[in-house]
Amino acid sequence: MADPSLAVVVGANRGIGLGVVKEMLRKGWSVIATARRPDAAKDLRTLAAANLGKLEIQGLDMTNTGQADSFASAMAGKKLDAVLINGGTSGPGHMSASEATEAEIGSLMFTNAVAPIRLARALAGSVKENTGVLAFTSSIMGSVALNSDGYHELYRASKAALNSLSRGLWTELEGRGITLLTLHPGWVRTDMGGPSAPVSVDDSARGLVAMIERERGKHRHRFVSFTGEELAW
């Protein structure tokens, strides 16, 4: 019997990340899930206890460059079928470029754009050639072409930066036999999305995992919704 597919899910202690871990386990994957504070990730720890040998929890704050480098080094001996770099911050409450401080912008951009790309670049060598998938949780709000109202302009800018950096990363990875995905999870009922969001965590997670599985071996870069819809950059 073939070994189960192995995935890394970064930012898996709650919300979409936790939902993706649950869905992958349901579909027979083995998962290495990260959380900034594993000791406080109660739901993730409960899930690990119920899936002995299938779910491993690692501590990781991807904005801590030392931790990120150490984590990537620890993954170097593994052959990963998929990596999903998830998580981020909504930024300052005012969400206004006119009110933002240099420190606020630096923190937002590093967390939502720079740190994910840095970690992805470090992990890319551990992703299986020919069938492996490297993916980011981004947002349709990062689409410049579809920006019609400027709502949450700083968050939009950080996701646009992630999308742009992911395109640049693809120029490095193209030809190495892996697939790169920039994923829109939908407007999801999470702490960030709020209770009025139309998409459940379970539905979003099912769609995201389906896209990862569908794109294995395609050797391309797509900006795509959890529903499979191609999105404009």
C-alpha positions as CSV (number, residue, x, y, z in Angstrom):
1,M,0.0,0.0,0.0
2,A,1.3,3.5,-0.9
3,D,2.2,5.8,1.9
4,P,-0.4,8.5,2.5
5,S,0.2,12.0,1.0
6,L,2.0,14.3,3.4
7,A,1.1,18.0,3.8
8,V,2.4,20.9,5.8
9,V,-0.3,23.4,6.9
10,V,1.1,26.6,8.3
11,G,-1.2,28.5,10.7
12,A,-3.5,25.6,11.6
13,N,-4.6,26.4,15.1
14,R,-8.0,27.8,14.1
15,G,-10.2,29.0,11.3
16,I,-9.4,28.0,7.7
17,G,-6.1,26.4,8.6
18,L,-7.7,24.1,11.2
19,G,-10.5,23.3,8.7
20,V,-8.0,22.3,6.0
21,V,-6.2,20.0,8.5
22,K,-9.5,18.3,9.3
23,E,-10.4,17.9,5.7
24,M,-7.0,16.5,4.7
25,L,-7.2,14.0,7.6
26,R,-10.7,13.0,6.5
27,K,-9.3,12.3,3.0
28,G,-6.5,10.2,4.2
29,W,-3.6,12.7,4.2
30,S,-0.9,12.8,6.9
31,V,-0.4,16.4,8.1
32,I,2.3,18.4,9.8
33,A,0.4,21.4,11.3
34,T,2.0,24.5,12.8
35,A,0.8,26.9,15.4
36,R,2.5,29.8,17.1
37,R,1.6,28.3,20.5
38,P,1.0,24.6,20.2
39,D,0.3,24.4,23.9
40,A,-2.7,26.8,23.5
41,A,-4.0,25.2,20.3
42,K,-6.6,23.1,22.1
43,D,-8.7,22.1,19.0
44,L,-5.6,21.1,17.1
45,R,-4.3,19.0,20.0
46,T,-7.7,17.3,20.3
47,L,-7.6,16.5,16.6
48,A,-4.0,15.1,17.0
49,A,-5.1,12.8,19.9
50,A,-7.9,11.5,17.7
51,N,-5.6,10.9,14.7
52,L,-2.5,9.3,16.3
53,G,0.3,8.9,13.8
54,K,-1.4,11.1,11.2
55,L,-1.1,14.6,12.6
56,E,2.0,16.1,14.0
57,I,2.0,19.6,15.6
58,Q,5.0,21.9,15.3
59,G,5.5,25.3,16.9
60,L,6.1,28.1,14.3
61,D,5.7,31.9,14.1
62,M,6.5,32.5,10.5
63,T,7.3,36.1,11.2
64,N,10.2,34.9,13.4
65,T,12.9,34.4,10.8
66,G,14.9,32.2,13.0
67,Q,12.0,29.9,13.7
68,A,11.1,29.9,10.0
69,D,14.6,28.9,9.0
70,S,14.7,26.1,11.6
71,F,11.4,24.8,10.5
72,A,12.4,24.7,6.9
73,S,15.6,22.9,7.9
74,A,13.6,20.3,9.8
75,M,11.5,19.7,6.7
76,A,14.5,19.2,4.4
77,G,14.6,15.5,4.8
78,K,10.9,15.0,3.9
79,K,9.1,14.7,0.6
80,L,6.1,16.9,0.9
81,D,3.1,16.4,-1.4
82,A,1.6,19.8,-0.4
83,V,2.4,22.9,1.6
84,L,-0.3,25.4,2.4
85,I,1.0,28.7,4.0
86,N,-2.1,30.1,5.7
87,G,-2.7,32.8,8.3
88,G,-2.1,36.5,8.6
89,T,-3.5,39.6,10.2
90,S,-6.3,42.0,9.3
91,G,-4.0,45.0,10.2
92,P,-4.8,48.1,12.2
93,G,-8.4,48.7,13.0
94,H,-8.7,52.0,11.1
95,M,-7.6,50.2,7.8
96,S,-6.7,53.6,6.3
97,A,-3.5,54.5,4.4
98,S,-4.0,58.1,5.6
99,E,-3.9,57.1,9.2
100,A,-1.3,54.3,9.1
101,T,2.0,54.5,10.8
102,E,5.3,53.1,9.5
103,A,5.3,50.4,12.1
104,E,1.7,49.3,11.3
105,I,2.5,49.0,7.6
106,G,5.7,47.2,8.3
107,S,4.0,44.7,10.5
108,L,1.1,44.1,8.1
109,M,3.2,43.7,5.0
110,F,5.7,41.4,6.7
111,T,3.1,39.2,8.2
112,N,0.8,38.9,5.2
113,A,3.2,39.1,2.2
114,V,6.9,38.9,3.0
115,A,7.0,36.1,5.7
116,P,4.8,33.7,3.6
117,I,7.0,34.1,0.5
118,R,10.2,33.8,2.6
119,L,8.9,30.6,4.1
120,A,7.7,29.2,0.8
121,R,11.0,29.8,-0.8
122,A,12.7,27.9,2.0
123,L,10.3,25.0,1.8
124,A,10.2,24.7,-2.0
125,G,13.1,22.3,-2.1
126,S,11.2,19.8,0.1
127,V,8.1,19.8,-2.2
128,K,7.9,16.7,-4.4
129,E,8.9,17.2,-8.0
130,N,6.3,16.3,-10.6
131,T,3.3,16.1,-8.2
132,G,3.9,18.5,-5.4
133,V,1.8,21.7,-4.7
134,L,3.0,24.8,-2.9
135,A,0.0,27.1,-2.0
136,F,-0.8,30.4,-0.3
137,T,-4.0,31.5,1.3
138,S,-4.5,34.9,-0.2
139,S,-7.8,36.8,-1.0
140,I,-9.8,38.1,-3.9
141,M,-9.3,41.4,-2.1
142,G,-5.7,41.3,-3.4
143,S,-6.8,41.5,-7.0
144,V,-5.9,44.9,-8.5
145,A,-8.2,44.3,-11.4
146,L,-11.2,43.5,-9.2
147,N,-10.7,46.3,-6.7
148,S,-13.8,48.4,-7.2
149,D,-14.3,50.1,-3.8
150,G,-11.0,50.3,-1.9
151,Y,-12.7,48.8,1.2
152,H,-10.1,47.7,3.8
153,E,-7.4,49.3,1.7
154,L,-4.4,48.3,3.8
155,Y,-5.4,44.6,4.0
156,R,-6.1,44.7,0.2
157,A,-2.6,46.2,-0.3
158,S,-1.0,43.4,1.7
159,K,-2.7,40.7,-0.2
160,A,-1.9,42.4,-3.5
161,A,1.7,42.3,-2.4
162,L,1.4,38.6,-1.6
163,N,-0.1,38.0,-5.0
164,S,2.6,40.0,-6.7
165,L,5.4,38.2,-4.8
166,S,3.9,34.8,-5.6
167,R,4.1,35.7,-9.3
168,G,7.7,36.5,-8.8
169,L,8.3,33.2,-6.9
170,W,6.8,31.3,-9.8
171,T,9.5,32.6,-12.1
172,E,12.0,30.8,-9.8
173,L,10.0,27.6,-9.5
174,E,8.7,27.2,-13.0
175,G,10.4,24.2,-14.6
176,R,11.1,22.5,-11.3
177,G,8.0,20.2,-11.6
178,I,5.8,21.6,-8.9
179,T,2.5,23.6,-8.9
180,L,2.1,27.0,-7.3
181,L,-1.4,28.1,-6.1
182,T,-2.5,31.5,-4.8
183,L,-5.9,30.7,-3.3
184,H,-9.0,32.7,-2.4
185,P,-10.8,30.9,0.5
186,G,-14.0,32.9,0.2
187,W,-15.5,35.3,2.7
188,V,-15.4,32.8,5.6
189,R,-17.1,32.8,9.0
190,T,-13.9,33.1,11.1
191,D,-12.7,35.5,13.7
192,M,-11.4,37.7,10.9
193,G,-14.3,37.2,8.5
194,G,-17.0,37.7,11.1
195,P,-20.3,36.0,11.7
196,S,-22.1,37.4,8.7
197,A,-19.7,35.9,6.2
198,P,-21.5,33.6,3.7
199,V,-19.0,30.7,3.6
200,S,-18.5,28.2,6.3
201,V,-15.1,27.0,7.3
202,D,-15.9,23.5,6.3
203,D,-17.1,24.5,2.8
204,S,-14.0,26.7,2.3
205,A,-11.7,23.9,3.5
206,R,-13.3,21.3,1.3
207,G,-12.8,23.6,-1.7
208,L,-9.2,24.5,-0.9
209,V,-8.2,20.8,-0.5
210,A,-10.0,19.9,-3.6
211,M,-8.1,22.5,-5.5
212,I,-4.8,21.3,-4.1
213,E,-5.6,17.7,-5.1
214,R,-6.9,18.7,-8.5
215,E,-3.8,20.7,-9.4
216,R,-1.2,18.1,-8.5
217,G,1.0,17.5,-11.5
218,K,-0.3,20.5,-13.5
219,H,3.0,22.5,-13.1
220,R,1.5,25.9,-13.3
221,H,0.6,28.9,-11.2
222,R,-3.0,29.9,-10.7
223,F,-4.9,32.5,-8.7
224,V,-8.1,30.7,-8.0
225,S,-11.1,30.6,-5.7
226,F,-12.0,27.7,-3.4
227,T,-14.8,27.1,-5.9
228,G,-12.4,26.6,-8.8
229,E,-13.1,30.1,-10.3
230,E,-10.1,31.6,-12.1
231,L,-9.4,35.1,-10.7
232,A,-8.0,38.2,-12.3
233,W,-4.7,39.4,-10.8
